[in-house]
Amino acid sequence: MALETASNPSEAEVSSVTCEKCSRELPLLSSNQVEKSSLWVCVSCGASHLGCADGDLLSEQSSLVRIHEEQFETGDSAGIPAHIRVHLASIANRAVPQDAMNRRRSARVVNPLMVSAIELDNNFVVMRDALRIIMTDVSREGIGLALTEGTEAPYLALQFPPREGQAIQVVARVVRQQALIPPYVAVGCEFMFRFGNE
C-alpha cells in the first residue's frame, strides 16, 4: 500500500542521513527545522540521530531504524487499572461494525494492554508528546485502541512492552474512530510497517 506523504523540500533545507558510526544510509532526512525532527536510533550500531523520517524510504527500509525510547516516555507509570481496560476492550469489540470495510482477514484477539503511542502527521513528524493508551484487540492486519477524546493524527507510532528483549515498534494508519463510553473513543488502525530491533 502506498503511503500518503506530502514532503515539501522548499520549506526546509533537507539532506539524507548516513550513520557516522557504521556508514549505513538511513531512511531519515536531516533538517534545519529542529522542531520537526525526532530522535532515532540506527539498528545496526545503536547510534542516535536527530532527523525526520523519509516517507518514501521508510516503508521499505523501516527495519534500519527505531524511534528512540525517550520519544515514547509518558511519565505515567501507573496506567489504567486492568478491570477498566478489560471492560473497554469488551465494549470496543462489540462496537466494531461488521461490514466488509471493517472486517479483518485474520481474527481479532482481545488483549487489553497498555501501550505507548506517538501521534504522527502525514510526513511522519511527531505532532505532540507521547501518550499511554489501551490496546483493545490485535490481528495480523491491524489493531484496536481506546483513546481519550480520539486523535486527529493520520498515523500512530506504537510501542508494545517487551516480553523479552526490546520493545516492538510499529506504525499504524488510523482508519476508523467511534465513541465508546465518555471520554473514550475506539480507534481502529491498519498496520503499515515495523521498525527494526537492535
N, CA, C and O atoms as a DFTB+ gen file, in Angstrom:
792 C
 N C O
     1  1       0.844      -1.176       0.000
     2  2       0.000       0.000       0.000
     3  2       0.886       1.233       0.000
     4  3       1.829       1.303       0.788
     5  1       0.616       2.197      -0.850
     6  2       1.412       3.409      -0.935
     7  2       1.095       4.313       0.249
     8  3      -0.062       4.447       0.650
     9  1       2.129       4.929       0.802
    10  2       1.941       5.833       1.909
    11  2       1.639       7.222       1.392
    12  3       2.188       7.649       0.377
    13  1       0.764       7.929       2.090
    14  2       0.441       9.291       1.698
    15  2       1.433      10.222       2.371
    16  3       1.320      10.481       3.570
    17  1       2.402      10.728       1.622
    18  2       3.362      11.658       2.179
    19  2       3.261      12.964       1.432
    20  3       2.907      12.999       0.253
    21  1       3.571      14.021       2.117
    22  2       3.465      15.335       1.499
    23  2       4.709      16.142       1.821
    24  3       4.618      17.212       2.422
    25  1       5.877      15.635       1.425
    26  2       7.111      16.335       1.724
    27  2       7.206      17.584       0.870
    28  3       6.815      17.587      -0.298
    29  1       7.729      18.641       1.461
    30  2       7.864      19.908       0.758
    31  2       9.269      20.443       0.996
    32  3       9.487      21.191       1.949
    33  1      10.247      20.066       0.130
    34  2      11.635      20.445       0.346
    35  2      11.850      21.947       0.395
    36  3      12.829      22.406       0.983
    37  1      10.951      22.732      -0.215
    38  2      11.150      24.174      -0.236
    39  2      10.987      24.797       1.148
    40  3      11.486      25.896       1.391
    41  1      10.294      24.109       2.060
    42  2      10.065      24.658       3.388
    43  2      11.311      24.586       4.261
    44  3      11.450      25.371       5.199
    45  1      12.207      23.670       3.973
    46  2      13.386      23.494       4.807
    47  2      14.509      22.885       3.989
    48  3      14.285      22.211       2.984
    49  1      15.731      23.146       4.454
    50  2      16.874      22.506       3.817
    51  2      16.973      21.093       4.381
    52  3      17.082      20.911       5.593
    53  1      16.935      20.102       3.510
    54  2      16.995      18.718       3.959
    55  2      18.095      17.976       3.217
    56  3      18.441      18.311       2.084
    57  1      18.635      16.964       3.879
    58  2      19.615      16.088       3.233
    59  2      19.477      14.713       3.859
    60  3      19.006      14.584       4.989
    61  1      19.886      13.687       3.131
    62  2      19.754      12.329       3.650
    63  2      20.753      12.110       4.788
    64  3      21.772      12.794       4.881
    65  1      20.437      11.146       5.647
    66  2      21.265      10.864       6.822
    67  2      22.030       9.567       6.613
    68  3      21.449       8.529       6.296
    69  1      23.339       9.645       6.796
    70  2      24.196       8.463       6.805
    71  2      24.758       8.340       8.208
    72  3      25.263       9.317       8.762
    73  1      24.678       7.156       8.788
    74  2      25.167       6.947      10.146
    75  2      26.682       7.158      10.179
    76  3      27.416       6.509       9.434
    77  1      27.146       8.058      11.037
    78  2      28.578       8.342      11.134
    79  2      29.344       7.187      11.759
    80  3      30.546       7.048      11.535
    81  1      28.662       6.361      12.538
    82  2      29.340       5.265      13.236
    83  2      29.526       4.038      12.352
    84  3      30.595       3.427      12.359
    85  1      28.480       3.666      11.578
    86  2      28.573       2.436      10.774
    87  2      28.459       2.694       9.271
    88  3      28.518       1.754       8.478
    89  1      28.297       3.950       8.875
    90  2      28.235       4.361       7.458
    91  2      27.020       3.833       6.705
    92  3      27.009       3.840       5.474
    93  1      26.010       3.382       7.417
    94  2      24.796       2.895       6.760
    95  2      23.883       4.073       6.428
    96  3      23.674       4.959       7.257
    97  1      23.341       4.075       5.205
    98  2      22.388       5.116       4.826
    99  2      21.035       4.785       5.450
   100  3      20.534       3.669       5.313
   101  1      20.454       5.761       6.133
   102  2      19.219       5.548       6.880
   103  2      18.042       6.237       6.189
   104  3      18.237       7.213       5.465
   105  1      16.817       5.735       6.406
   106  2      15.632       6.353       5.786
   107  2      15.185       7.607       6.541
   108  3      14.015       7.766       6.888
   109  1      16.159       8.491       6.782
   110  2      15.928       9.720       7.528
   111  2      16.465      10.906       6.749
   112  3      17.330      10.763       5.885
   113  1      15.941      12.073       7.065
   114  2      16.418      13.323       6.483
   115  2      16.829      14.248       7.617
   116  3      16.129      14.357       8.624
   117  1      17.974      14.918       7.449
   118  2      18.336      15.952       8.417
   119  2      17.660      17.235       7.960
   120  3      17.476      17.457       6.764
   121  1      17.297      18.066       8.905
   122  2      16.559      19.284       8.568
   123  2      17.022      20.426       9.444
   124  3      17.423      20.215      10.589
   125  1      16.970      21.644       8.906
   126  2      17.284      22.808       9.729
   127  2      16.092      23.204      10.598
   128  3      16.204      24.113      11.421
   129  1      14.954      22.534      10.425
   130  2      13.780      22.773      11.263
   131  2      13.764      21.747      12.393
   132  3      13.121      20.701      12.300
   133  1      14.494      22.076      13.466
   134  2      14.683      21.140      14.574
   135  2      13.358      20.718      15.195
   136  3      13.224      19.581      15.648
   137  1      12.377      21.620      15.222
   138  2      11.087      21.289      15.850
   139  2      10.353      20.174      15.114
   140  3       9.439      19.567      15.673
   141  1      10.738      19.893      13.864
   142  2      10.109      18.811      13.110
   143  2      10.922      17.523      13.169
   144  3      10.525      16.507      12.597
   145  1      12.059      17.565      13.860
   146  2      12.935      16.398      13.939
   147  2      12.599      15.548      15.156
   148  3      12.067      16.045      16.149
   149  1      12.915      14.271      15.066
   150  2      12.734      13.328      16.164
   151  2      14.057      12.627      16.415
   152  3      14.967      12.676      15.588
   153  1      14.152      11.974      17.566
   154  2      15.359      11.230      17.905
   155  2      15.180       9.780      17.465
   156  3      14.236       9.107      17.880
   157  1      16.101       9.304      16.614
   158  2      16.054       7.961      16.046
   159  2      17.311       7.191      16.433
   160  3      18.311       7.780      16.845
   161  1      17.249       5.871      16.297
   162  2      18.392       5.008      16.591
   163  2      18.688       4.148      15.376
   164  3      17.780       3.554      14.794
   165  1      19.963       4.080      14.988
   166  2      20.398       3.167      13.928
   167  2      20.396       1.755      14.500
   168  3      21.082       1.492      15.488
   169  1      19.648       0.856      13.904
   170  2      19.530      -0.511      14.411
   171  2      20.859      -1.254      14.294
   172  3      21.168      -2.106      15.127
   173  1      21.637      -0.941      13.280
   174  2      22.896      -1.636      13.023
   175  2      23.923      -1.427      14.132
   176  3      24.597      -2.373      14.542
   177  1      24.046      -0.181      14.620
   178  2      25.114       0.100      15.586
   179  2      24.633       0.761      16.872
   180  3      25.408       0.873      17.822
   181  1      23.385       1.198      16.931
   182  2      22.853       1.812      18.141
   183  2      23.098       3.301      18.273
   184  3      22.759       3.891      19.299
   185  1      23.686       3.928      17.247
   186  2      23.943       5.369      17.303
   187  2      22.637       6.154      17.195
   188  3      21.721       5.759      16.474
   189  1      22.566       7.271      17.922
   190  2      21.380       8.127      17.885
   191  2      21.518       9.184      16.802
   192  3      22.615       9.672      16.530
   193  1      20.378       9.539      16.178
   194  2      20.360      10.539      15.113
   195  2      19.136      11.423      15.271
   196  3      18.043      10.934      15.556
   197  1      19.320      12.731      15.084
   198  2      18.211      13.665      15.070
   199  2      17.822      13.880      13.615
   200  3      18.655      14.293      12.808
   201  1      16.578      13.609      13.275
   202  2      16.164      13.751      11.884
   203  2      14.675      13.563      11.703
   204  3      13.934      13.347      12.663
   205  1      14.251      13.649      10.452
   206  2      12.856      13.428      10.066
   207  2      12.785      12.150       9.245
   208  3      13.718      11.825       8.510
   209  1      11.688      11.432       9.369
   210  2      11.505      10.220       8.566
   211  2      11.360      10.591       7.100
   212  3      10.684      11.564       6.767
   213  1      11.989       9.825       6.227
   214  2      11.801       9.969       4.783
   215  2      10.673       9.022       4.398
   216  3      10.882       7.815       4.276
   217  1       9.475       9.573       4.205
   218  2       8.298       8.749       3.940
   219  2       8.435       7.853       2.736
   220  3       7.858       6.766       2.708
   221  1       9.201       8.288       1.719
   222  2       9.375       7.482       0.511
   223  2      10.211       6.238       0.778
   224  3      10.020       5.211       0.127
   225  1      11.142       6.324       1.738
   226  2      12.031       5.198       2.028
   227  2      11.584       4.374       3.230
   228  3      11.914       3.193       3.336
   229  1      10.837       4.994       4.129
   230  2      10.539       4.355       5.410
   231  2       9.784       3.043       5.273
   232  3      10.070       2.093       6.002
   233  1       8.827       2.969       4.356
   234  2       8.041       1.739       4.242
   235  2       8.895       0.554       3.804
   236  3       8.592      -0.587       4.152
   237  1       9.967       0.813       3.040
   238  2      10.832      -0.276       2.568
   239  2      12.041      -0.500       3.469
   240  3      12.584      -1.604       3.510
   241  1      12.468       0.538       4.195
   242  2      13.697       0.443       4.981
   243  2      13.466       0.699       6.470
   244  3      14.391       1.086       7.185
   245  1      12.254       0.488       6.932
   246  2      11.936       0.766       8.338
   247  2      12.730      -0.119       9.297
   248  3      12.911       0.245      10.459
   249  1      13.202      -1.269       8.833
   250  2      13.952      -2.173       9.706
   251  2      15.334      -1.624      10.066
   252  3      16.003      -2.173      10.942
   253  1      15.771      -0.546       9.402
   254  2      17.100       0.023       9.657
   255  2      17.120       0.982      10.839
   256  3      18.190       1.311      11.351
   257  1      15.940       1.438      11.279
   258  2      15.877       2.431      12.358
   259  2      14.796       2.077      13.377
   260  3      13.913       1.256      13.130
   261  1      14.905       2.731      14.530
   262  2      13.886       2.700      15.578
   263  2      13.701       4.127      16.074
   264  3      14.616       4.947      15.993
   265  1      12.528       4.410      16.579
   266  2      12.339       5.673      17.279
   267  2      12.993       5.519      18.648
   268  3      12.810       4.499      19.313
   269  1      13.746       6.518      19.066
   270  2      14.448       6.442      20.351
   271  2      13.441       6.259      21.482
   272  3      12.369       6.863      21.482
   273  1      13.809       5.411      22.450
   274  2      12.918       5.100      23.584
   275  2      12.426       6.365      24.295
   276  3      11.293       6.406      24.775
   277  1      13.275       7.397      24.363
   278  2      12.892       8.638      25.050
   279  2      11.644       9.271      24.439
   280  3      10.864       9.912      25.144
   281  1      11.452       9.094      23.138
   282  2      10.296       9.691      22.460
   283  2       8.979       9.099      22.976
   284  3       7.936       9.751      22.916
   285  1       9.032       7.849      23.489
   286  2       7.822       7.166      23.956
   287  2       7.555       7.359      25.450
   288  3       6.554       6.858      25.963
   289  1       8.433       8.077      26.152
   290  2       8.248       8.258      27.592
   291  2       7.048       9.160      27.864
   292  3       6.903      10.224      27.262
   293  1       6.194       8.715      28.782
   294  2       4.974       9.466      29.096
   295  2       4.960      10.016      30.511
   296  3       4.180      10.919      30.813
   297  1       5.813       9.487      31.386
   298  2       5.802       9.926      32.774
   299  2       4.622       9.376      33.555
   300  3       4.440       9.713      34.724
   301  1       3.815       8.526      32.915
   302  2       2.630       7.938      33.557
   303  2       2.885       6.454      33.752
   304  3       2.562       5.640      32.886
   305  1       3.467       6.103      34.899
   306  2       3.828       4.706      35.129
   307  2       2.651       3.869      35.616
   308  3       2.638       2.650      35.445
   309  1       1.658       4.524      36.226
   310  2       0.545       3.767      36.806
   311  2      -0.353       3.155      35.742
   312  3      -0.788       2.012      35.888
   313  1      -0.637       3.886      34.686
   314  2      -1.515       3.359      33.647
   315  2      -2.965       3.327      34.104
   316  3      -3.352       4.032      35.036
   317  1      -3.752       2.510      33.445
   318  2      -5.184       2.393      33.723
   319  2      -5.427       1.013      34.329
   320  3      -4.898       0.026      33.817
   321  1      -6.210       0.914      35.406
   322  2      -6.433      -0.383      36.062
   323  2      -6.928      -1.456      35.090
   324  3      -7.657      -1.167      34.141
   325  1      -6.516      -2.696      35.346
   326  2      -6.818      -3.814      34.444
   327  2      -8.315      -4.001      34.229
   328  3      -8.735      -4.272      33.104
   329  1      -9.137      -3.864      35.275
   330  2     -10.577      -4.111      35.111
   331  2     -11.217      -3.087      34.171
   332  3     -12.161      -3.412      33.450
   333  1     -10.707      -1.854      34.175
   334  2     -11.226      -0.841      33.243
   335  2     -10.793      -1.170      31.820
   336  3     -11.580      -1.033      30.883
   337  1      -9.540      -1.606      31.652
   338  2      -9.053      -1.977      30.315
   339  2      -9.862      -3.132      29.741
   340  3     -10.225      -3.114      28.565
   341  1     -10.145      -4.138      30.566
   342  2     -10.926      -5.296      30.112
   343  2     -12.336      -4.864      29.710
   344  3     -12.859      -5.310      28.689
   345  1     -12.945      -3.997      30.513
   346  2     -14.297      -3.513      30.218
   347  2     -14.322      -2.738      28.900
   348  3     -15.201      -2.959      28.067
   349  1     -13.360      -1.833      28.706
   350  2     -13.296      -1.051      27.468
   351  2     -13.053      -1.937      26.255
   352  3     -13.649      -1.724      25.199
   353  1     -12.176      -2.935      26.401
   354  2     -11.891      -3.847      25.284
   355  2     -13.143      -4.614      24.891
   356  3     -13.405      -4.816      23.706
   357  1     -13.921      -5.043      25.890
   358  2     -15.156      -5.775      25.618
   359  2     -16.156      -4.899      24.866
   360  3     -16.756      -5.342      23.886
   361  1     -16.335      -3.668      25.318
   362  2     -17.261      -2.744      24.645
   363  2     -16.771      -2.433      23.236
   364  3     -17.554      -2.434      22.287
   365  1     -15.476      -2.166      23.103
   366  2     -14.910      -1.796      21.800
   367  2     -15.100      -2.899      20.776
   368  3     -15.410      -2.618      19.618
   369  1     -14.920      -4.143      21.178
   370  2     -15.037      -5.243      20.222
   371  2     -16.478      -5.532      19.841
   372  3     -16.736      -6.006      18.735
   373  1     -17.417      -5.259      20.727
   374  2     -18.829      -5.396      20.363
   375  2     -19.271      -4.264      19.445
   376  3     -20.206      -4.427      18.661
   377  1     -18.592      -3.103      19.542
   378  2     -18.998      -1.916      18.786
   379  2     -18.431      -1.860      17.371
   380  3     -18.844      -1.012      16.580
   381  1     -17.490      -2.748      17.034
   382  2     -16.883      -2.705      15.695
   383  2     -17.929      -3.055      14.648
   384  3     -18.548      -4.115      14.738
   385  1     -18.144      -2.193      13.657
   386  2     -19.101      -2.516      12.589
   387  2     -18.675      -3.791      11.865
   388  3     -17.488      -3.986      11.601
   389  1     -19.625      -4.651      11.544
   390  2     -19.298      -5.930      10.909
   391  2     -19.424      -5.887       9.391
   392  3     -19.599      -6.922       8.748
   393  1     -19.337      -4.690       8.821
   394  2     -19.382      -4.594       7.365
   395  2     -18.027      -4.978       6.770
   396  3     -17.042      -5.134       7.492
   397  1     -17.990      -5.126       5.460
   398  2     -16.773      -5.585       4.779
   399  2     -15.600      -4.641       4.995
   400  3     -14.453      -5.084       5.058
   401  1     -15.874      -3.350       5.109
   402  2     -14.801      -2.374       5.258
   403  2     -14.048      -2.531       6.574
   404  3     -12.845      -2.273       6.630
   405  1     -14.732      -2.947       7.623
   406  2     -14.118      -3.056       8.939
   407  2     -13.707      -4.481       9.305
   408  3     -13.179      -4.708      10.393
   409  1     -13.939      -5.433       8.419
   410  2     -13.594      -6.817       8.693
   411  2     -12.118      -7.056       8.401
   412  3     -11.607      -6.601       7.378
   413  1     -11.439      -7.756       9.279
   414  2     -10.035      -8.100       9.047
   415  2      -9.942      -9.529       8.543
   416  3     -10.809     -10.358       8.816
   417  1      -8.869      -9.805       7.797
   418  2      -8.688     -11.149       7.239
   419  2      -8.365     -12.175       8.320
   420  3      -8.718     -13.347       8.187
   421  1      -7.700     -11.747       9.384
   422  2      -7.393     -12.660      10.482
   423  2      -8.202     -12.252      11.715
   424  3      -8.668     -11.118      11.826
   425  1      -8.355     -13.195      12.627
   426  2      -9.209     -12.970      13.798
   427  2      -8.648     -11.887      14.715
   428  3      -7.436     -11.763      14.891
   429  1      -9.561     -11.107      15.295
   430  2      -9.176     -10.122      16.309
   431  2      -9.005     -10.857      17.637
   432  3      -9.883     -11.614      18.051
   433  1      -7.885     -10.632      18.293
   434  2      -7.630     -11.220      19.601
   435  2      -7.744     -10.106      20.634
   436  3      -7.004      -9.123      20.580
   437  1      -8.669     -10.261      21.570
   438  2      -8.849      -9.251      22.619
   439  2      -7.634      -9.294      23.536
   440  3      -7.259     -10.354      24.037
   441  1      -7.021      -8.126      23.753
   442  2      -5.808      -8.050      24.564
   443  2      -5.724      -6.656      25.184
   444  3      -5.074      -5.778      24.618
   445  1      -6.367      -6.432      26.336
   446  2      -6.413      -5.100      26.945
   447  2      -5.093      -4.717      27.613
   448  3      -4.936      -4.839      28.828
   449  1      -4.163      -4.259      26.808
   450  2      -2.798      -3.968      27.229
   451  2      -2.539      -2.470      27.113
   452  3      -3.083      -1.819      26.221
   453  1      -1.725      -1.919      27.994
   454  2      -1.309      -0.520      27.876
   455  2      -0.126      -0.435      26.917
   456  3       0.845      -1.180      27.050
   457  1      -0.212       0.480      25.948
   458  2       0.887       0.697      25.004
   459  2       1.195       2.193      24.944
   460  3       0.348       3.028      25.262
   461  1       2.416       2.514      24.532
   462  2       2.803       3.912      24.335
   463  2       2.579       4.278      22.883
   464  3       2.820       3.469      21.988
   465  1       2.117       5.497      22.648
   466  2       1.825       5.932      21.281
   467  2       2.344       7.342      21.043
   468  3       2.364       8.182      21.943
   469  1       2.765       7.577      19.800
   470  2       3.164       8.907      19.349
   471  2       2.315       9.232      18.135
   472  3       2.261       8.448      17.187
   473  1       1.652      10.377      18.154
   474  2       0.844      10.803      17.012
   475  2       1.760      11.395      15.942
   476  3       2.599      12.249      16.231
   477  1       1.588      10.928      14.694
   478  2       2.418      11.376      13.575
   479  2       1.553      12.025      12.506
   480  3       0.414      11.614      12.286
   481  1       2.101      13.047      11.838
   482  2       1.365      13.658      10.736
   483  2       1.649      12.902       9.437
   484  3       2.293      11.854       9.463
   485  1       1.181      13.419       8.311
   486  2       1.363      12.730       7.026
   487  2       2.818      12.598       6.598
   488  3       3.144      11.762       5.756
   489  1       3.699      13.423       7.177
   490  2       5.131      13.340       6.883
   491  2       5.874      12.548       7.951
   492  3       7.104      12.541       7.977
   493  1       5.129      11.879       8.834
   494  2       5.689      11.099       9.943
   495  2       6.479      11.970      10.912
   496  3       7.455      11.517      11.510
   497  1       6.053      13.221      11.064
   498  2       6.626      14.134      12.049
   499  2       5.798      14.015      13.324
   500  3       4.568      13.975      13.276
   501  1       6.492      13.958      14.476
   502  2       5.810      13.852      15.765
   503  2       4.962      15.100      15.998
   504  3       5.454      16.223      15.888
   505  1       3.681      14.894      16.321
   506  2       2.749      16.012      16.497
   507  2       2.729      16.542      17.928
   508  3       2.535      17.739      18.139
   509  1       2.927      15.661      18.920
   510  2       2.918      16.088      20.328
   511  2       3.564      14.992      21.171
   512  3       4.017      13.975      20.646
   513  1       3.600      15.210      22.478
   514  2       4.231      14.253      23.386
   515  2       3.528      12.898      23.340
   516  3       2.357      12.793      22.974
   517  1       4.270      11.879      23.718
   518  2       3.733      10.511      23.735
   519  2       2.612      10.377      24.758
   520  3       2.542      11.135      25.725
   521  1       1.734       9.398      24.527
   522  2       0.662       9.111      25.465
   523  2       0.529       7.614      25.671
   524  3       0.936       6.813      24.830
   525  1      -0.054       7.253      26.816
   526  2      -0.329       5.845      27.115
   527  2      -1.776       5.585      26.742
   528  3      -2.674       6.316      27.160
   529  1      -2.000       4.539      25.952
   530  2      -3.355       4.228      25.505
   531  2      -3.630       2.741      25.700
   532  3      -2.723       1.952      25.967
   533  1      -4.892       2.384      25.561
   534  2      -5.300       0.991      25.755
   535  2      -5.414       0.297      24.408
   536  3      -6.121       0.765      23.515
   537  1      -4.716      -0.817      24.269
   538  2      -4.927      -1.682      23.112
   539  2      -6.115      -2.573      23.459
   540  3      -6.105      -3.242      24.493
   541  1      -7.135      -2.588      22.609
   542  2      -8.315      -3.409      22.894
   543  2      -8.265      -4.751      22.172
   544  3      -8.738      -5.758      22.698
   545  1      -7.690      -4.768      20.958
   546  2      -7.574      -6.022      20.215
   547  2      -6.464      -5.889      19.188
   548  3      -6.023      -4.787      18.864
   549  1      -6.022      -7.027      18.687
   550  2      -4.959      -7.032      17.679
   551  2      -5.178      -8.207      16.734
   552  3      -5.687      -9.252      17.139
   553  1      -4.793      -8.031      15.485
   554  2      -4.791      -9.110      14.497
   555  2      -3.539      -8.932      13.654
   556  3      -2.748      -8.024      13.907
   557  1      -3.351      -9.784      12.657
   558  2      -2.173      -9.636      11.792
   559  2      -2.212      -8.330      11.012
   560  3      -1.161      -7.759      10.719
   561  1      -3.410      -7.843      10.669
   562  2      -3.524      -6.655       9.811
   563  2      -3.652      -5.349      10.575
   564  3      -3.289      -4.293      10.058
   565  1      -4.164      -5.406      11.803
   566  2      -4.447      -4.144      12.465
   567  2      -4.609      -4.256      13.963
   568  3      -4.384      -5.304      14.567
   569  1      -5.007      -3.138      14.539
   570  2      -5.091      -3.041      15.991
   571  2      -6.254      -2.131      16.370
   572  3      -6.539      -1.147      15.687
   573  1      -6.916      -2.475      17.467
   574  2      -7.956      -1.626      18.031
   575  2      -7.424      -0.943      19.276
   576  3      -6.744      -1.570      20.089
   577  1      -7.727       0.339      19.432
   578  2      -7.233       1.126      20.555
   579  2      -8.381       1.890      21.193
   580  3      -9.406       2.131      20.556
   581  1      -8.207       2.268      22.449
   582  2      -9.150       3.162      23.127
   583  2      -8.369       4.367      23.615
   584  3      -7.467       4.243      24.443
   585  1      -8.725       5.538      23.093
   586  2      -8.062       6.792      23.453
   587  2      -9.073       7.737      24.064
   588  3     -10.250       7.722      23.703
   589  1      -8.613       8.560      24.991
   590  2      -9.499       9.607      25.491
   591  2      -9.592      10.684      24.419
   592  3      -8.578      11.243      24.002
   593  1     -10.791      10.966      23.983
   594  2     -11.097      12.012      23.003
   595  2     -10.583      11.726      21.591
   596  3     -10.606      12.628      20.754
   597  1     -10.125      10.522      21.296
   598  2      -9.711      10.181      19.938
   599  2      -8.423      10.860      19.520
   600  3      -7.649      11.307      20.366
   601  1      -8.187      10.940      18.214
   602  2      -6.958      11.535      17.687
   603  2      -7.234      12.246      16.365
   604  3      -8.133      11.859      15.619
   605  1      -6.466      13.271      16.089
   606  2      -6.527      13.950      14.795
   607  2      -5.392      13.488      13.893
   608  3      -5.297      13.917      12.743
   609  1      -4.532      12.618      14.406
   610  2      -3.360      12.167      13.649
   611  2      -3.746      11.115      12.610
   612  3      -4.583      10.257      12.890
   613  1      -3.151      11.167      11.416
   614  2      -3.408      10.128      10.422
   615  2      -2.641       8.836      10.705
   616  3      -3.029       7.766      10.236
   617  1      -1.547       8.937      11.475
   618  2      -0.722       7.770      11.801
   619  2      -0.378       7.779      13.283
   620  3      -0.316       8.832      13.916
   621  1      -0.155       6.583      13.823
   622  2       0.323       6.427      15.193
   623  2       1.548       5.522      15.182
   624  3       1.540       4.463      14.556
   625  1       2.601       5.944      15.878
   626  2       3.729       5.052      16.149
   627  2       3.432       4.415      17.500
   628  3       3.201       5.119      18.483
   629  1       3.437       3.085      17.552
   630  2       3.070       2.357      18.767
   631  2       4.262       1.559      19.273
   632  3       5.007       0.969      18.491
   633  1       4.431       1.549      20.584
   634  2       5.479       0.732      21.194
   635  2       4.835      -0.208      22.200
   636  3       4.177       0.221      23.148
   637  1       5.042      -1.515      21.969
   638  2       4.475      -2.544      22.832
   639  2       5.499      -2.944      23.882
   640  3       6.688      -3.026      23.573
   641  1       5.067      -3.196      25.125
   642  2       6.005      -3.599      26.169
   643  2       6.731      -4.882      25.770
   644  3       6.117      -5.789      25.210
   645  1       8.032      -4.966      26.052
   646  2       8.778      -6.172      25.664
   647  2       8.441      -7.355      26.555
   648  3       8.302      -7.204      27.769
   649  1       8.309      -8.536      25.952
   650  2       8.204      -9.769      26.745
   651  2       9.610     -10.232      27.084
   652  3       9.888     -10.673      28.199
   653  1      10.477     -10.123      26.109
   654  2      11.903     -10.367      26.310
   655  2      12.620      -9.557      25.240
   656  3      12.119      -9.413      24.125
   657  1      13.779      -9.035      25.573
   658  2      14.493      -8.208      24.602
   659  2      13.875      -6.828      24.491
   660  3      13.390      -6.273      25.477
   661  1      13.895      -6.274      23.278
   662  2      13.430      -4.909      23.048
   663  2      11.939      -4.823      22.789
   664  3      11.303      -5.779      22.345
   665  1      11.404      -3.651      23.080
   666  2      10.001      -3.386      22.771
   667  2       9.802      -3.360      21.258
   668  3      10.696      -2.951      20.517
   669  1       8.632      -3.795      20.804
   670  2       8.297      -3.770      19.374
   671  2       7.696      -2.408      19.045
   672  3       6.845      -1.901      19.775
   673  1       8.151      -1.819      17.931
   674  2       7.621      -0.543      17.459
   675  2       7.023      -0.719      16.072
   676  3       7.642      -1.318      15.192
   677  1       5.815      -0.195      15.881
   678  2       5.152      -0.249      14.575
   679  2       4.518       1.103      14.267
   680  3       4.278       1.911      15.164
   681  1       4.253       1.333      12.985
   682  2       3.459       2.493      12.574
   683  2       2.140       1.967      12.033
   684  3       2.115       1.034      11.230
   685  1       1.048       2.568      12.476
   686  2      -0.289       2.158      12.045
   687  2      -1.049       3.376      11.524
   688  3      -0.910       4.482      12.045
   689  1      -1.851       3.151      10.493
   690  2      -2.672       4.216       9.906
   691  2      -4.059       4.191      10.546
   692  3      -4.685       3.135      10.632
   693  1      -4.532       5.333      10.989
   694  2      -5.859       5.438      11.605
   695  2      -6.916       5.322      10.509
   696  3      -6.918       6.103       9.557
   697  1      -7.819       4.340      10.645
   698  2      -8.844       4.123       9.617
   699  2     -10.275       4.316      10.132
   700  3     -11.197       4.487       9.335
   701  1     -10.469       4.290      11.456
   702  2     -11.835       4.361      11.992
   703  2     -11.800       4.924      13.410
   704  3     -10.904       4.606      14.191
   705  1     -12.782       5.761      13.734
   706  2     -12.962       6.249      15.102
   707  2     -14.452       6.291      15.414
   708  3     -15.258       6.730      14.594
   709  1     -14.808       5.827      16.616
   710  2     -16.204       5.927      17.043
   711  2     -16.266       6.001      18.566
   712  3     -15.421       5.437      19.262
   713  1     -17.265       6.695      19.064
   714  2     -17.405       6.904      20.504
   715  2     -17.638       5.580      21.221
   716  3     -18.365       4.713      20.737
   717  1     -17.002       5.441      22.390
   718  2     -17.253       4.292      23.274
   719  2     -18.069       4.815      24.453
   720  3     -19.226       5.206      24.298
   721  1     -17.451       4.815      25.629
   722  2     -18.070       5.449      26.790
   723  2     -17.209       6.663      27.136
   724  3     -15.982       6.573      27.089
   725  1     -17.824       7.797      27.482
   726  2     -17.044       9.006      27.739
   727  2     -15.971       8.751      28.801
   728  3     -16.265       8.105      29.807
   729  1     -14.742       9.233      28.612
   730  2     -14.292      10.074      27.491
   731  2     -13.597       9.267      26.387
   732  3     -12.851       9.837      25.590
   733  1     -13.830       7.946      26.329
   734  2     -13.056       7.090      25.422
   735  2     -13.650       7.000      24.019
   736  3     -14.866       7.003      23.827
   737  1     -12.747       6.922      23.055
   738  2     -13.092       6.754      21.649
   739  2     -12.358       5.521      21.138
   740  3     -11.161       5.366      21.381
   741  1     -13.068       4.642      20.431
   742  2     -12.436       3.469      19.812
   743  2     -11.760       3.914      18.521
   744  3     -12.374       4.578      17.686
   745  1     -10.502       3.547      18.365
   746  2      -9.725       3.911      17.183
   747  2      -9.225       2.629      16.528
   748  3      -8.483       1.863      17.143
   749  1      -9.630       2.395      15.281
   750  2      -9.173       1.230      14.529
   751  2      -8.029       1.624      13.611
   752  3      -8.108       2.635      12.913
   753  1      -6.977       0.836      13.609
   754  2      -5.783       1.158      12.824
   755  2      -5.337      -0.033      11.988
   756  3      -5.552      -1.189      12.351
   757  1      -4.715       0.280      10.868
   758  2      -4.140      -0.721       9.971
   759  2      -2.621      -0.641      10.076
   760  3      -2.043       0.438       9.942
   761  1      -1.970      -1.785      10.318
   762  2      -0.514      -1.790      10.403
   763  2       0.105      -1.407       9.066
   764  3      -0.321      -1.892       8.018
   765  1       1.111      -0.536       9.103
   766  2       1.815      -0.102       7.899
   767  2       3.190      -0.770       7.808
   768  3       3.499      -1.435       6.819
   769  1       4.004      -0.591       8.837
   770  2       5.323      -1.222       8.855
   771  2       5.849      -1.278      10.280
   772  3       5.347      -0.608      11.182
   773  1       6.886      -2.109      10.451
   774  2       7.504      -2.309      11.760
   775  2       8.927      -1.779      11.720
   776  3       9.646      -1.965      10.738
   777  1       9.326      -1.113      12.805
   778  2      10.706      -0.661      12.907
   779  2      11.593      -1.821      13.338
   780  3      11.106      -2.834      13.841
   781  1      12.897      -1.665      13.137
   782  2      13.842      -2.740      13.425
   783  2      14.145      -2.888      14.899
   784  3      13.762      -2.047      15.713
   785  1      14.836      -3.964      15.235
   786  2      15.301      -4.213      16.595
   787  2      16.812      -4.333      16.581
   788  3      17.394      -4.939      15.681
   789  1      17.447      -3.741      17.602
   790  2      18.905      -3.816      17.685
   791  2      19.334      -5.217      18.064
   792  3      20.529      -5.485      18.185
